[in-house]
Amino acid sequence: MPYSKYSPKQKRLAAVAAPRKKVTQADIIAVKRKNKKPKPPDLTNPRSKKNIQKPVYRGNPNARFNKKDYWTT
């Protein structure tokens, strides 16, 4: 089909990879790679390293009071 008869959506797809005036397999592969999202961490697995949070101290380290109140995760 000639480029002039492409819909606006088809023209955007054709412009992704060379040649810019035709919809080819290279365009489709590029779009598939571009739209992949990273998987979220598996919070149900207790052995997952992404599940472990290290405590962070949010206060003055030289203070003379109960430091447990200022520890957060």
C-alpha positions in Angstrom: 0.0 0.0 0.0 1.4 3.5 -0.8 2.6 5.6 2.1 0.0 8.3 1.2 -2.9 5.9 2.1 -1.5 4.9 5.5 -3.5 6.0 8.5 -1.7 8.4 11.0 -1.1 5.4 13.3 0.5 3.4 10.5 2.7 6.3 9.6 4.0 6.5 13.1 4.7 2.8 13.1 6.5 3.0 9.8 8.7 5.8 11.1 10.1 3.7 13.9 12.9 1.9 11.9 14.4 2.2 8.5 13.0 2.3 5.8 10.8 5.2 7.2 8.1 5.0 4.5 7.2 1.3 4.9 5.8 -0.9 7.7 8.3 -3.7 8.0 9.2 -6.4 10.5 12.0 -4.2 11.9 9.3 -1.7 12.9 7.3 -4.3 14.8 10.4 -5.7 16.6 11.5 -2.2 17.6 8.1 -1.4 19.0 8.0 -4.7 21.0 11.4 -4.0 22.5 10.5 -0.4 23.3 7.2 -1.2 25.2 8.6 -3.9 27.5 8.1 -3.0 31.2 10.3 -4.5 34.0 8.7 -7.1 36.2 7.8 -5.9 39.7 9.7 -7.6 42.5 8.2 -10.9 43.9 7.2 -9.8 47.4 5.6 -13.2 48.2 8.9 -15.0 48.0 10.7 -14.8 51.4 14.1 -15.6 49.7 13.9 -12.7 47.3 16.7 -10.2 47.8 14.5 -7.4 46.6 12.1 -8.1 49.4 14.7 -7.2 52.2 14.8 -3.6 53.3 17.7 -2.3 55.4 16.8 -0.1 58.3 17.7 3.6 57.9 18.4 5.8 60.9 16.6 9.2 60.7 18.0 11.2 63.5 21.0 12.7 65.1 23.5 9.9 65.8 24.9 11.8 68.8 21.6 12.3 70.5 21.0 11.0 74.1 17.5 9.6 73.8 15.9 6.3 72.7 17.1 5.8 69.2 14.6 3.1 68.5 11.9 5.7 67.8 13.9 7.1 64.8 14.5 3.8 63.0 12.4 3.2 60.0 12.3 0.6 57.3 
